Amino acid sequence: MATVADHVIATLKRSGVHRVYGIPGDSLNGFTDAIRRAGDFTWEQVRHEETAAFAAAADAALSGGLAVCAGSCGPGNLHLINGLFDAQRSRVPVLAVAAHIPLAEIGSDYFQETHPQNLFHECSVYCELVSTPEQAPRILELAMRAAVEENGVAVVVVPGEIFSNRVDDTAWGARPVLPTGSVCHPDQRGLATAAGMLNAATNVTILAGAGVAGAHDQVIELARTLQAPIVHALRGKEHIEYDNPHDVGMTGLLGFASGYKAIREADVLLMLGTDFPYQQFYPERAQIIQVDIRGRNLGRRTPIDLGLLGTVADTLTALRPLLAAKSDRTHLDRSLGHYRKTRKRLDALASNDRDRTPIRPEYVAAVANRLAADDAVFTVDVGSPVVWAARYVTMNGRRRLIGSFNHGTMACALPHAIGAQTVDRERQVVALAGDGGLAMLFGELLTLAQNRLPVKVVVFNNSSLNFVELEMKAAGIVNFGTELRNPDFGAVASALGMFGRRVEQPGDLEPALAEAFGYDGPAVVDVITARQELSIPPAITAEQAKGFSLYAIRTILAGRGEELLDLVTTNVARRILD
């Protein structure tokens, strides 16, 4: 008879899982000891359980399979929750093993007692307590099945002593738990209705999200048939931006004007696999068709005229024979022309700027993009780094872009990079980190060193919570509580035995990044970037314009006129170009 923990490890191995991210704890002793004895199964130790969950999310996103993290009872598994929310909202299959207090003590307000089933309910597709050793194999298999079929988080709560209990062999867990394959598209009535709307339309625009993954060719063929520009949401960037003659850029708060304009001028908007949340960026008068594999997403963000349930690839394959090829390229050419102008303006900002300091963050992103490998994995922090990645990191079908794009949490770039690099130690992983985000989970630099993960960390060091400051400016509020007093991150990396550089002059940027990217091990390049660079969205409301004016007035009245001068000086090139 094997222990429950032995059964867990054996079941995971049969299903292609060979590692768990986490931190040891006494309630996990039976579990970690089973890993030690397994031999061909690894314990990927991190410094904070939140990182374990983030790393598992990136692991699942890259590998396409189930990834696993674990936390000890009480505070240990509570630390998982932010990373699990990220995994759940990114729709990747993650199993969390949440150790619990002794079964007999549940309900007694015992030391470190929490109620994991309640706590994890909102960020999971399955969450269940193992009350007896005999339950464990079946609950584990149900959890794994839910995670891989629903692309979400499953949580198995296990009282610590149960891991060491012995249990008879059972049919549960004796076979691999792998995702099923299926064909899913709307019925003929729905397809015919969609075809009628698209055939009758003059200006069709496609909005592509993460759901177009694996459907690149079908989307391009559809756009060619309809003479339609393709706008992407952030999570659709890596799947549709490349090899795309219909690309007109991104829309949304992080996007730029051409994507916004192509949507606003459409008479039919075709949403493909996107749950794009910002209502102000949808058209006011166009008909809207939405395709999604999740029925609950249909019409969730804006009123739609037709909802189609299915995968993008299967739906477009079934829809294509019903469409009449269009010859009028007016809308497409106008959108492409506007995109070329917008792209030219954006690229002009990604420059050395005559060796002026601080360095433009656009320039940092552009140089990192140019020097990175053709199959690099980029992970990005929420805030200004994700803006620059969205605008200056180019996708080619081999690169990946991973971030907390739905959950929107700080401090994700380095933890995601840990998971990405663990999947493939030979593939280049570049973490574009904000100074605030890096500092929040600063201890994970130790994980890079200890686990010998050759992640390249590029720090956008503007000594502030930069995107929060932009939000304050837009609301007419004087910046407060956002200043950061940072160390020399490069020197810290060197002290940890890693490659470390601090870059303050634009001319030193490219050599430093080239050296870091070529270094055989983890590397940190700390770049001092302009604090007052404005990452303005493509559509400014009257309230936001008023907010900027109020910010200027209040900043002067607060005796901080030099801050306003810095803002104007930093962005004068942008104003001239616009």
Salt bridges, closest charged atoms under 4 A:
ASP6 OD1 - ARG37 NH1 3.07
ASP33 OD1 - ARG36 NH2 2.79
ASP33 OD2 - ARG37 NE 3.04
ASP40 OD1 - LYS13 NZ 2.75
GLU49 OE1 - HIS79 ND1 2.93
ASP59 OD2 - ARG19 NE 2.75
ASP86 OD2 - HIS416 NE2 3.01
GLU149 OE2 - ARG145 NH1 3.08
ASP169 OD1 - HIS7 NE2 3.80
ASP217 OD1 - HIS216 ND1 3.32
GLU221 OE2 - ARG320 NE 3.35
GLU238 OE2 - HIS239 NE2 3.53
GLU238 OE1 - ARG400 NE 2.53
GLU241 OE2 - LYS237 NZ 2.74
ASP247 OD1 - HIS232 ND1 3.75
GLU265 OE2 - LYS261 NZ 2.71
GLU265 OE1 - ARG334 NE 3.22
ASP275 OD2 - ARG300 NH2 2.48
ASP275 OD2 - ARG301 NH2 2.88
GLU284 OE2 - ARG264 NH2 3.13
GLU284 OE1 - ARG285 NH1 3.64
ASP333 OD1 - ARG329 NH2 2.79
ASP347 OD1 - ARG343 NH2 3.02
ASP353 OD1 - ARG354 NH2 3.44
ASP353 OD2 - ARG356 NH1 3.56
ASP353 OD2 - ARG360 NE 3.46
GLU362 OE2 - ARG574 NH2 3.28
GLU469 OE2 - ARG531 NH2 2.56
ASP488 OD1 - ARG502 NH1 3.98
GLU504 OE2 - ARG502 NE 3.05
GLU510 OE1 - ARG370 NH2 3.05
GLU515 OE2 - ARG501 NH2 3.03
ASP526 OD2 - ARG502 NH1 2.89
GLU533 OE2 - ARG360 NH1 2.73
GLU533 OE2 - ARG574 NH2 3.30
GLU563 OE1 - ARG560 NH2 2.74
ASP578 OD1 - ARG345 NE 3.33
